[in-house]
Amino acid sequence: MKSKERIKKNAEIFTPNTLVNDMLNKLPQEVWSDNKTFCDPACGNGQFLIWVLLKKLAKGHKPLAALQTIYGADIMRDNIQECRLRLLKIISTWEPVTEEHIKAVFQNVVWINMKKYPQGSLQYDFSFKNTPRTKDLVRWMNYIYKENKFDDVELPFVEEQFTPAGCLDLFATEEETPALLNKNRVQEKDVD
Ligand SMILES: C[S@@+](CC[C@H](N)C(=O)[O-])C[C@H]1O[C@@H](n2cnc3c(N)ncnc32)[C@H](O)[C@@H]1O
């Protein structure tokens, strides 16, 4: 539970889903083409970043490639933790989360240490060069799966077009069908 003082001090009011959507929908279509990067320099729990990921997935981008184009920073460590988990939770609905996904969020979604960067994001080095240590990736993998950490974070309710099932209708080629669905299809066939 965040204190009122903390919320006031850091302006920690996150943008509501409808407003995020209205803003993203106003962007020119070309921003949704492959490899275009998005960065929220004060990302909070990732309201903008999760919607960017959802929209990229709905437009047929591959989950790992989409994740690798999304960047964020924040001075509050728990916000960064939540943002990383929410991004990975979305990924987990499309394909199993691997070390590559975890590496992407570790590199691209970062905590700004205010002792090192007293002016926060105004001074932060946005080159995102931090390479996570293997032991941190393993620790995270355990943290997520053994402690069921995805249960601790909330995602917005999304229309079917943002889900692998909805996407199947929109992008029905084998190549664009998420791996997870291919797996489920085989299982369905087996049941028949
Ligand atoms: C109004 S919230 C917005 C969060 C997110 N962008 C959104 O739209 O939901 C502001 C965020 O900025 C962070 N913040 C405050 N000062 C900052 C600074 N100097 N550099 C980076 N982040 C900062 C806070 O921790 C908080 O998460």
The ligand as a Tripos MOL2 file, in Angstrom:
@<TRIPOS>MOLECULE
LIG
   27    29     1     0     0
SMALL
NO_CHARGES

@<TRIPOS>ATOM
      1 C1          2.0700   10.2500  -13.1110 C.3       1 LIG1
      2 S1          2.9860    8.7040  -12.9120 S.3       1 LIG1
      3 C2          2.9080    8.1740  -14.5690 C.3       1 LIG1
      4 C3          3.2670    6.7550  -14.7780 C.3       1 LIG1
      5 C4          3.0050    6.2250  -16.1950 C.3       1 LIG1
      6 N1          3.7830    6.9370  -17.1730 N.3       1 LIG1
      7 C5          1.5440    6.3050  -16.5260 C.2       1 LIG1
      8 O1          1.2050    7.0990  -17.4220 O.co2     1 LIG1
      9 O2          0.7180    5.6080  -15.9120 O.co2     1 LIG1
     10 C6          4.6150    9.3330  -12.7110 C.3       1 LIG1
     11 C7          5.7200    8.3040  -12.4750 C.3       1 LIG1
     12 O3          6.9650    8.9950  -12.5390 O.3       1 LIG1
     13 C8          7.8540    8.4900  -11.5940 C.3       1 LIG1
     14 N2          8.8320    9.5660  -11.3590 N.ar      1 LIG1
     15 C9          8.7450   10.6400  -10.5570 C.ar      1 LIG1
     16 N3          9.8490   11.4010  -10.6670 N.ar      1 LIG1
     17 C10        10.6440   10.8000  -11.5950 C.ar      1 LIG1
     18 C11        11.9140   11.1090  -12.1700 C.ar      1 LIG1
     19 N4         12.5870   12.1890  -11.7940 N.pl3     1 LIG1
     20 N5         12.4130   10.2730  -13.1150 N.ar      1 LIG1
     21 C12        11.7280    9.1560  -13.4820 C.ar      1 LIG1
     22 N6         10.5360    8.8070  -12.9650 N.ar      1 LIG1
     23 C13        10.0050    9.6240  -12.0410 C.ar      1 LIG1
     24 C14         6.9880    8.1100  -10.4160 C.3       1 LIG1
     25 O4          7.5720    7.1270   -9.6110 O.3       1 LIG1
     26 C15         5.7110    7.6230  -11.1290 C.3       1 LIG1
     27 O5          5.7430    6.2340  -11.3120 O.3       1 LIG1
@<TRIPOS>BOND
     1     1     2 1
     2     2     3 1
     3     2    10 1
     4     3     4 1
     5     4     5 1
     6     5     6 1
     7     5     7 1
     8     7     8 2
     9     7     9 1
    10    10    11 1
    11    11    12 1
    12    11    26 1
    13    12    13 1
    14    13    14 1
    15    13    24 1
    16    14    15 ar
    17    14    23 ar
    18    15    16 ar
    19    16    17 ar
    20    17    18 ar
    21    17    23 ar
    22    18    19 1
    23    18    20 ar
    24    20    21 ar
    25    21    22 ar
    26    22    23 ar
    27    24    25 1
    28    24    26 1
    29    26    27 1
@<TRIPOS>SUBSTRUCTURE
     1 LIG1         1 GROUP 0 **** ****
